[in-house]
Amino acid sequence: MTINTFSLGGDLTINRLGFGAMRLAMGTFDGPTRAPEGGIAVLRRAVELGVNHIDTAGFYGRGAVRANELIRTALSPYRDDLVIATKVGPLLGPDGVPSEQATPAQLRGLVEADLRSLGLDRLDLVYLRVGGMSGPGGESIAERFAALAELRAQGLIRHLGVSNVDAAQFAEARAIAPVAAVQNRRTSDMGLLAECEGASIAYVPYFPLGGGLLDAEQFGKVAARLGATTAQAAIASLLATSPSTLAIPGTGSLAHLEENLAASDLSLGDEDLSELRG
């Protein structure tokens, strides 16, 4: 894998093409549970291929098959250069879907649970994930982000991030403590991306392959011209958007993993990028 790095928080050098753990335990939140052996194999192969940034969350999984436990089983003791990011904020509802939000007082328990399940003394990056599956905005995040900032001051967290936020919420967080990363949907406001780039803050889109919103025909044409797959073209275009953009495609398949990571070697020309940007 071609090494193309970013300095997260100014002190953690990571490859811009990482791995998202959401699909390790199951393909979707309401899909069937996958065999843990498959997830363990995918994680180990990802690290072998050069991945040193894994994005996870305590609410990724179902029953006994949880992404954090798979990560710990597959990769602990962890390599010194491996950065694990997690998200807190959502709470699982009665149906097992993360449909509720934690109060500021509940965030410590979520952070401590991630520390235990991952087998870590300190979390490299913790995002405050705001809201549900709807778009960002409409609520203050100050009290909750301040609670995480206190845990950072106590040494439980190295860097802080925010997820599913708009510009006002982003500014609210930055007024409280340094923000190292923003994780929003791929199709979010480009103005926020520009602000992140100017401040050397990572921009880490979730659903890096579009979550069903990409123009498959448009990406397919570019991919065919380059001898690549549509997924590879989508990942490469994401990385080409900004030097601050990180990609975290996830999968439970070894074949898809290798396909995704090969996108780091795909070079998009000006014509390709212009076509993909419409």
VOBA-1610 file (N, C-alpha, C; in pm, whole numbers, padded with zeros to 5 digits, always signed):
BEGIN
Met+00083-00118+00000Met+00000+00000+00000Met+00088+00124+00000Thr+00062+00217-00088Thr+00139+00340-00094Thr+00118+00420+00036Ile+00228+00468+00093Ile+00219+00542+00218Ile+00182+00687+00188Asn+00067+00731+00236Asn+00019+00867+00219Asn-00038+00906+00354Thr+00034+00990+00427Thr+00005+01005+00570Thr-00055+01140+00607Phe-00105+01143+00731Phe-00160+01265+00791Phe-00117+01266+00937Ser-00088+01385+00989Ser-00049+01399+01129Ser-00173+01431+01212Leu-00228+01329+01276Leu-00350+01345+01355Leu-00318+01413+01487Gly-00381+01526+01511Gly-00357+01599+01634Gly-00216+01653+01645Gly-00141+01646+01536Gly-00005+01699+01535Gly+00100+01604+01590Asp+00057+01484+01638Asp+00157+01396+01699Asp+00136+01247+01670Leu+00036+01213+01589Leu+00013+01073+01552Leu+00012+01063+01400Thr+00114+01001+01344Thr+00123+00987+01198Thr+00047+00863+01156Ile-00055+00882+01073Ile-00137+00770+01028Ile-00149+00772+00876Asn-00170+00654+00819Asn-00199+00644+00677Asn-00339+00696+00650Arg-00354+00772+00542Arg-00483+00835+00514Arg-00591+00734+00475Leu-00551+00617+00433Leu-00648+00512+00404Leu-00647+00412+00519Gly-00753+00416+00600Gly-00762+00331+00718Gly-00872+00228+00703Phe-00931+00189+00816Phe-01031+00083+00816Phe-01142+00116+00915Gly-01267+00105+00870Gly-01382+00123+00956Gly-01437-00010+01004Ala-01462-00022+01134Ala-01496-00151+01194Ala-01646-00180+01200Met-01729-00090+01149Met-01874-00107+01167Met-01925-00237+01107Arg-01867-00282+00995Arg-01919-00400+00925Arg-01853-00531+00969Leu-01768-00526+01070Leu-01703-00650+01114Leu-01803-00749+01174Ala-01891-00700+01257Ala-01984-00789+01327Ala-02107-00820+01244Met-02146-00727+01157Met-02262-00747+01071Met-02257-00645+00959Gly-02318-00678+00847Gly-02312-00588+00732Gly-02387-00458+00755Thr-02500-00465+00821Thr-02581-00348+00855Thr-02631-00366+00997Phe-02685-00259+01056Phe-02734-00267+01193Phe-02846-00371+01208Asp-02922-00396+01101Asp-03031-00493+01112Asp-03001-00622+01035Gly-02876-00638+00992Gly-02839-00758+00917Gly-02797-00872+01008Pro-02770-00989+00949Pro-02729-01106+01028Pro-02590-01087+01088Thr-02565-01150+01200Thr-02434-01143+01266Thr-02334-01228+01189Arg-02213-01176+01174Arg-02108-01248+01105Arg-02026-01331+01204Ala-01963-01435+01151Ala-01876-01519+01235Ala-01756-01437+01280Pro-01721-01440+01408Pro-01610-01357+01457Pro-01477-01391+01391Glu-01458-01517+01350Glu-01331-01555+01288Glu-01303-01475+01161Gly-01409-01442+01087Gly-01391-01363+00966Gly-01343-01223+00996Gly-01402-01160+01097Gly-01361-01025+01136Gly-01218-01021+01185Ile-01179-01121+01261Ile-01042-01129+01312Ile-00943-01139+01197Ala-00975-01222+01097Ala-00887-01238+00981Ala-00876-01108+00902Val-00987-01038+00886Val-00986-00911+00812Val-00899-00808+00884Leu-00913-00798+01014Leu-00834-00701+01090Leu-00684-00730+01079Arg-00647-00855+01094Arg-00505-00889+01087Arg-00449-00862+00948Arg-00527-00890+00845Arg-00480-00864+00709Arg-00471-00714+00683Ala-00564-00637+00737Ala-00560-00492+00718Ala-00430-00433+00771Val-00391-00475+00891Val-00267-00426+00950Val-00146-00474+00870Glu-00152-00598+00821Glu-00042-00649+00737Glu-00025-00563+00612Leu-00135-00510+00559Leu-00131-00431+00437Leu-00100-00284+00461Gly-00076-00247+00585Gly-00032-00111+00614Gly-00131-00021+00685Val-00250-00071+00716Val-00348+00010+00789Val-00297+00034+00932Asn-00295+00161+00974Asn-00260+00191+01113Asn-00359+00289+01176His-00479+00297+01117His-00587+00378+01172His-00716+00297+01160Ile-00770+00258+01275Ile-00894+00180+01279Ile-01000+00261+01352Asp-01116+00272+01288Asp-01227+00348+01345Asp-01333+00251+01394Thr-01371+00264+01521Thr-01466+00172+01581Thr-01565+00246+01671Ala-01648+00171+01741Ala-01741+00227+01840Ala-01793+00113+01925Gly-01824+00142+02050Gly-01876+00041+02140Gly-02011-00014+02097Phe-02085+00064+02015Phe-02217+00018+01973Phe-02212-00056+01839Tyr-02093-00085+01789Tyr-02080-00166+01667Tyr-02085-00314+01705Gly-02193-00381+01672Gly-02202-00524+01699Gly-02339-00564+01746Arg-02350-00694+01770Arg-02476-00747+01822Arg-02445-00868+01909Gly-02508-00875+02025Gly-02487-00988+02114Gly-02342-01001+02155Ala-02288-01121+02138Ala-02149-01146+02180Ala-02047-01105+02075Val-02092-01070+01955Val-01999-01032+01848Val-01992-00880+01842Arg-01883-00824+01897Arg-01866-00680+01908Arg-01736-00639+01840Ala-01739-00528+01770Ala-01621-00483+01696Ala-01501-00462+01789Asn-01522-00400+01904Asn-01409-00372+01994Asn-01341-00500+02041Glu-01421-00600+02076Glu-01364-00727+02121Glu-01289-00798+02008Leu-01341-00787+01886Leu-01272-00845+01771Leu-01137-00777+01750Ile-01134-00645+01763Ile-01009-00570+01747Ile-00908-00614+01852Arg-00953-00625+01976Arg-00861-00666+02083Arg-00809-00808+02060Thr-00898-00899+02023Thr-00857-01037+02000Thr-00758-01047+01884Ala-00786-00972+01777Ala-00703-00982+01656Ala-00569-00913+01670Leu-00564-00800+01739Leu-00447-00713+01729Leu-00372-00685+01858Ser-00429-00721+01972Ser-00358-00699+02099Ser-00257-00811+02124Pro-00138-00776+02172Pro-00086-00642+02204Pro-00067-00558+02078Tyr-00108-00432+02088Tyr-00112-00345+01972Tyr+00026-00295+01931Arg+00043-00278+01800Arg+00163-00214+01749Arg+00170-00071+01798Asp+00292-00020+01816Asp+00309+00116+01867Asp+00249+00221+01775Asp+00246+00194+01644Asp+00199+00295+01549Asp+00051+00282+01516Leu-00019+00189+01581Leu-00161+00170+01552Leu-00246+00270+01629Val-00330+00343+01558Val-00420+00442+01618Val-00562+00390+01610Ile-00628+00383+01725Ile-00766+00336+01730Ile-00855+00453+01772Ala-00952+00484+01686Ala-01049+00590+01714Ala-01183+00527+01749Thr-01253+00587+01843Thr-01385+00536+01878Thr-01483+00652+01891Lys-01610+00620+01904Lys-01715+00721+01914Lys-01803+00692+02034Val-01840+00795+02105Val-01934+00782+02215Val-02043+00885+02199Gly-02155+00859+02262Gly-02270+00949+02252Gly-02397+00870+02234Pro-02405+00785+02129Pro-02526+00704+02112Pro-02540+00596+02219Leu-02663+00569+02255Leu-02696+00460+02346Leu-02787+00361+02273Leu-02769+00234+02302Leu-02853+00133+02238Leu-02993+00136+02297Gly-03092+00134+02208Gly-03230+00125+02252Gly-03269-00018+02280Pro-03395-00043+02315Pro-03442-00179+02346Pro-03423-00277+02231Asp-03422-00227+02107Asp-03407-00314+01991Asp-03261-00337+01953Gly-03168-00284+02034Gly-03026-00304+02006Gly-02969-00207+01907Val-03047-00111+01860Val-03002-00010+01764Val-02966+00117+01841Pro-02855+00184+01805Pro-02816+00307+01876Pro-02910+00422+01844Ser-03018+00432+01919Ser-03124+00527+01888Ser-03143+00634+01994Glu-03063+00631+02100Glu-03074+00729+02207Glu-02939+00797+02229Gln-02939+00912+02300Gln-02816+00986+02323Gln-02781+00989+02471Ala-02653+00974+02500Ala-02605+00979+02638Ala-02606+01121+02691Thr-02629+01133+02819Thr-02616+01261+02886Thr-02468+01286+02914Pro-02430+01408+02948Pro-02289+01433+02983Pro-02237+01341+03093Ala-02321+01312+03192Ala-02280+01227+03304Ala-02258+01083+03260Gln-02323+01040+03154Gln-02311+00902+03107Gln-02189+00878+03019Leu-02126+00985+02971Leu-02016+00970+02876Leu-01894+00901+02939Arg-01867+00930+03065Arg-01753+00863+03130Arg-01769+00711+03125Gly-01887+00662+03153Gly-01910+00519+03150Gly-01886+00460+03013Leu-01925+00533+02908Leu-01903+00485+02772Leu-01755+00482+02737Val-01682+00585+02779Val-01538+00588+02755Val-01469+00474+02830Glu-01505+00455+02955Glu-01444+00347+03034Glu-01477+00210+02976Ala-01598+00195+02922Ala-01634+00067+02859Ala-01549+00041+02735Asp-01522+00145+02656Asp-01435+00129+02539Asp-01292+00096+02581Leu-01244+00159+02686Leu-01110+00126+02736Leu-01101-00021+02774Arg-01203-00072+02843Arg-01202-00212+02886Arg-01212-00307+02766Ser-01305-00279+02676Ser-01327-00373+02566Ser-01210-00376+02468Leu-01142-00264+02454Leu-01026-00259+02364Leu-00896-00297+02435Gly-00898-00300+02568Gly-00779-00334+02643Gly-00674-00225+02641Leu-00719-00101+02657Leu-00629+00015+02651Leu-00635+00094+02780Asp-00526+00167+02808Asp-00522+00258+02922Asp-00563+00399+02881Arg-00549+00428+02752Arg-00588+00560+02700Arg-00635+00542+02557Leu-00741+00612+02520Leu-00795+00607+02384Leu-00728+00715+02299Asp-00683+00677+02179Asp-00612+00772+02093Asp-00700+00886+02048Leu-00823+00854+02006Leu-00916+00954+01953Leu-01057+00914+01988Val-01130+01005+02051Val-01270+00980+02085Val-01355+01090+02024Tyr-01449+01049+01939Tyr-01545+01143+01880Tyr-01669+01152+01969Leu-01722+01271+01982Leu-01858+01286+02034Leu-01950+01273+01914Arg-02024+01163+01907Arg-02118+01141+01796Arg-02252+01202+01837Val-02299+01296+01756Val-02417+01374+01789Val-02536+01327+01705Gly-02654+01322+01766Gly-02776+01294+01692Gly-02787+01151+01644Gly-02889+01127+01565Gly-02913+00995+01509Gly-02866+00988+01365Met-02947+00928+01279Met-02911+00914+01138Met-02951+01036+01057Ser-03016+01132+01119Ser-03052+01254+01046Ser-02930+01345+01035Gly-02943+01451+00960Gly-02833+01543+00938Gly-02794+01617+01064Pro-02680+01686+01060Pro-02629+01755+01179Pro-02705+01884+01208Gly-02681+01937+01328Gly-02736+02067+01367Gly-02858+02057+01457Gly-02896+02173+01512Gly-03020+02181+01587Gly-03008+02163+01736Glu-02888+02141+01789Glu-02873+02123+01933Glu-02733+02165+01976Ser-02722+02206+02101Ser-02592+02240+02156Ser-02517+02114+02195Ile-02384+02115+02172Ile-02302+02001+02213Ile-02203+02041+02322Ala-02212+02165+02370Ala-02111+02219+02461Ala-02097+02136+02589Glu-02207+02103+02652Glu-02200+02034+02781Glu-02141+01894+02765Arg-02180+01825+02660Arg-02128+01690+02637Arg-01980+01693+02596Phe-01945+01788+02510Phe-01805+01794+02468Phe-01716+01835+02585Ala-01766+01921+02671Ala-01689+01960+02790Ala-01665+01840+02881Ala-01761+01748+02888Ala-01743+01628+02969Ala-01631+01542+02913Leu-01623+01530+02781Leu-01513+01455+02719Leu-01380+01529+02737Ala-01383+01662+02730Ala-01261+01739+02751Ala-01205+01717+02891Glu-01292+01699+02989Glu-01248+01669+03125Glu-01180+01533+03132Leu-01235+01436+03060Leu-01173+01303+03056Leu-01038+01308+02985Arg-01026+01394+02887Arg-00896+01414+02821Arg-00796+01474+02920Ala-00839+01571+02997Ala-00752+01632+03096Ala-00707+01532+03201Gln-00791+01432+03226Gln-00757+01328+03324Gln-00669+01217+03266Gly-00640+01225+03136Gly-00550+01128+03074Gly-00615+01005+03015Leu-00749+00999+03011Leu-00817+00883+02953Leu-00825+00890+02801Ile-00811+01010+02746Ile-00825+01034+02602Ile-00707+01119+02555Arg-00652+01084+02441Arg-00541+01162+02385Arg-00592+01280+02301His-00682+01251+02206His-00737+01354+02118His-00888+01342+02111Leu-00953+01456+02084Leu-01098+01462+02074Leu-01143+01491+01932Gly-01259+01439+01897Gly-01319+01468+01768Gly-01469+01489+01784Val-01534+01531+01677Val-01679+01547+01675Val-01732+01480+01549Ser-01853+01429+01558Ser-01913+01357+01445Ser-02058+01397+01425Asn-02095+01412+01297Asn-02230+01452+01258Asn-02264+01590+01312Val-02174+01686+01284Val-02191+01822+01334Val-02198+01922+01219Asp-02258+02037+01247Asp-02254+02147+01151Asp-02149+02248+01196Ala-02137+02357+01122Ala-02032+02456+01150Ala-02046+02517+01289Ala-02169+02542+01332Ala-02190+02603+01464Ala-02148+02508+01575Gln-02182+02381+01562Gln-02142+02283+01663Gln-01992+02262+01663Phe-01932+02263+01545Phe-01787+02252+01534Phe-01720+02367+01608Ala-01768+02488+01588Ala-01712+02605+01656Ala-01733+02597+01806Glu-01847+02545+01846Glu-01879+02528+01988Glu-01776+02436+02054Ala-01744+02326+01988Ala-01647+02231+02042Ala-01507+02292+02047Arg-01467+02360+01942Arg-01332+02417+01936Arg-01310+02525+02041Ala-01417+02587+02087Ala-01406+02688+02192Ala-01381+02624+02328Ile-01405+02493+02338Ile-01389+02423+02466Ile-01255+02351+02475Ala-01216+02283+02368Ala-01092+02204+02368Ala-01049+02180+02224Pro-00922+02147+02200Pro-00876+02121+02063Pro-00952+02005+02000Val-00988+02023+01874Val-01055+01918+01797Val-00955+01864+01695Ala-00929+01733+01699Ala-00831+01673+01609Ala-00894+01617+01483Ala-01025+01588+01487Ala-01089+01525+01371Ala-01239+01551+01370Val-01294+01557+01249Val-01438+01568+01229Val-01481+01449+01145Gln-01586+01379+01188Gln-01638+01266+01112Gln-01783+01295+01075Asn-01801+01333+00949Asn-01933+01363+00896Asn-01962+01275+00775Arg-02083+01280+00728Arg-02117+01204+00607Arg-02039+01258+00489Arg-02009+01171+00395Arg-01928+01209+00279Arg-01986+01329+00207Thr-02115+01339+00198Thr-02180+01443+00119Thr-02205+01571+00199Ser-02139+01588+00313Ser-02163+01704+00398Ser-02104+01833+00340Asp-02125+01942+00412Asp-02084+02076+00372Asp-01934+02084+00343Met-01899+02125+00221Met-01759+02138+00184Met-01692+02254+00256Gly-01771+02349+00304Gly-01714+02460+00379Gly-01649+02413+00508Leu-01710+02315+00573Leu-01654+02260+00695Leu-01524+02185+00666Leu-01519+02116+00553Leu-01396+02049+00512Leu-01285+02151+00490Ala-01317+02262+00426Ala-01216+02365+00402Ala-01165+02422+00533Glu-01254+02438+00630Glu-01212+02489+00761Glu-01119+02390+00830Cys-01150+02261+00818Cys-01064+02158+00876Cys-00926+02161+00809Glu-00924+02170+00679Glu-00796+02172+00607Glu-00710+02290+00651Gly-00773+02406+00668Gly-00698+02524+00708Gly-00641+02514+00848Ala-00704+02432+00934Ala-00659+02417+01072Ala-00584+02286+01096Ser-00553+02212+00988Ser-00484+02082+00999Ser-00561+01984+01087Ile-00693+01986+01070Ile-00782+01893+01140Ile-00827+01786+01041Ala-00823+01662+01082Ala-00863+01553+00993Ala-01013+01559+00965Tyr-01048+01530+00841Tyr-01189+01518+00802Tyr-01210+01374+00758Val-01294+01301+00831Val-01304+01155+00815Val-01448+01118+00780Pro-01484+01116+00654Pro-01623+01086+00618Pro-01665+00945+00656Tyr-01781+00933+00724Tyr-01839+00801+00738Tyr-01919+00773+00611Phe-01948+00646+00586Phe-02000+00602+00457Phe-01909+00651+00345Pro-01778+00618+00351Pro-01684+00669+00250Pro-01716+00622+00109Leu-01794+00514+00096Leu-01836+00469-00036Leu-01973+00524-00073Gly-02018+00623+00004Gly-02137+00697-00033Gly-02264+00659+00038Gly-02268+00541+00098Gly-02390+00498+00167Gly-02510+00495+00075Gly-02486+00461-00053Gly-02594+00453-00150Gly-02627+00584-00217Leu-02552+00692-00186Leu-02582+00823-00242Leu-02491+00862-00357Leu-02386+00784-00385Leu-02298+00817-00496Leu-02365+00782-00629Asp-02325+00853-00733Asp-02372+00823-00868Asp-02290+00706-00921Ala-02345+00585-00910Ala-02269+00465-00947Ala-02229+00466-01093Glu-02316+00519-01179Glu-02284+00523-01322Glu-02166+00617-01348Gln-02168+00732-01283Gln-02061+00830-01300Gln-01928+00774-01250Phe-01926+00717-01131Phe-01804+00660-01077Phe-01761+00537-01157Gly-01859+00463-01208Gly-01828+00345-01287Gly-01756+00380-01415Lys-01794+00489-01480Lys-01727+00531-01603Lys-01581+00564-01578Val-01555+00639-01472Val-01418+00675-01439Val-01339+00549-01402Ala-01400+00461-01325Ala-01332+00340-01284Ala-01295+00254-01404Ala-01387+00241-01500Ala-01360+00160-01618Ala-01244+00218-01699Arg-01239+00348-01707Arg-01131+00414-01781Arg-00996+00388-01716Leu-00995+00373-01583Leu-00870+00354-01509Leu-00839+00207-01483Gly-00929+00118-01525Gly-00908-00023-01497Gly-00924-00056-01350Ala-01015+00015-01284Ala-01038-00002-01140Ala-01184-00036-01116Thr-01218-00062-00990Thr-01357-00087-00954Thr-01423+00046-00913Thr-01555+00045-00909Thr-01628+00165-00868Thr-01591+00205-00726Ala-01577+00106-00637Ala-01539+00135-00499Ala-01401+00200-00493Gln-01308+00150-00571Gln-01173+00208-00572Gln-01176+00352-00621Ala-01256+00380-00723Ala-01267+00517-00773Ala-01327+00608-00668Ala-01426+00557-00592Ala-01489+00638-00487Ala-01390+00670-00376Ile-01311+00572-00335Ile-01213+00594-00229Ile-01104+00689-00276Ala-01054+00668-00397Ala-00947+00754-00450Ala-00995+00898-00465Ser-01119+00917-00508Ser-01170+01053-00523Ser-01184+01121-00388Leu-01219+01044-00286Leu-01230+01098-00151Leu-01094+01147-00103Leu-00991+01066-00121Leu-00856+01104-00078Leu-00804+01223-00157Ala-00851+01237-00282Ala-00805+01348-00366Ala-00876+01479-00333Thr-00982+01473-00254Thr-01060+01593-00223Thr-00980+01696-00145Ser-00900+01648-00048Ser-00824+01737+00039Ser-00714+01657+00107Pro-00598+01718+00136Pro-00494+01646+00211Pro-00534+01616+00354Ser-00642+01677+00401Ser-00691+01652+00537Ser-00792+01538+00543Thr-00834+01487+00427Thr-00937+01384+00425Thr-00877+01246+00447Leu-00937+01172+00539Leu-00901+01033+00564Leu-01017+00944+00519Ala-00985+00826+00469Ala-01088+00732+00427Ala-01087+00610+00518Ile-01205+00564+00558Ile-01214+00447+00647Ile-01317+00347+00594Pro-01298+00297+00472Pro-01393+00197+00423Pro-01389+00072+00509Gly-01506+00016+00533Gly-01514-00104+00616Gly-01570-00222+00540Thr-01538-00341+00584Thr-01587-00462+00521Thr-01565-00580+00615Gly-01639-00688+00591Gly-01616-00812+00662Gly-01555-00916+00570Ser-01513-00873+00450Ser-01462-00963+00348Ser-01315-00936+00320Leu-01233-01041+00317Leu-01091-01023+00284Leu-01074-00973+00142Ala-01154-01023+00049Ala-01143-00980-00090Ala-01176-00832-00104His-01283-00787-00039His-01320-00646-00046His-01216-00559+00025Leu-01158-00609+00133Leu-01054-00535+00202Leu-00938-00506+00108Glu-00889-00606+00040Glu-00774-00588-00048Glu-00811-00497-00165Glu-00933-00510-00215Glu-00979-00421-00321Glu-00980-00276-00274Asn-01035-00253-00155Asn-01043-00117-00102Asn-00905-00056-00081Leu-00815-00131-00021Leu-00683-00076+00010Leu-00600-00052-00115Ala-00628-00125-00222Ala-00556-00103-00348Ala-00589+00034-00407Ala-00696+00097-00358Ala-00733+00230-00408Ala-00627+00334-00378Ser-00541+00308-00279Ser-00435+00404-00246Ser-00335+00419-00359Asp-00330+00320-00448Asp-00237+00326-00562Asp-00302+00381-00688Leu-00429+00419-00678Leu-00502+00468-00795Leu-00482+00619-00808Ser-00438+00661-00926Ser-00412+00803-00950Ser-00521+00861-01039Leu-00592+00960-00987Leu-00697+01026-01063Leu-00642+01153-01125Gly-00666+01171-01256Gly-00622+01292-01324Gly-00724+01403-01310Asp-00689+01521-01359Asp-00779+01636-01349Asp-00913+01609-01419Glu-00907+01539-01533Glu-01030+01507-01604Glu-01120+01416-01521Asp-01059+01317-01456Asp-01136+01226-01371Asp-01204+01300-01258Leu-01125+01384-01189Leu-01179+01455-01074Leu-01286+01553-01114Ser-01266+01619-01226Ser-01367+01713-01275Ser-01498+01642-01306Glu-01489+01524-01365Glu-01609+01448-01398Glu-01680+01402-01272Leu-01605+01357-01173Leu-01665+01305-01051Leu-01727+01416-00967Arg-01673+01535-00978Arg-01727+01648-00901Arg-01841+01718-00974Gly-01873+01669-01092Gly-01985+01724-01166Gly-01958+01858-01229
//
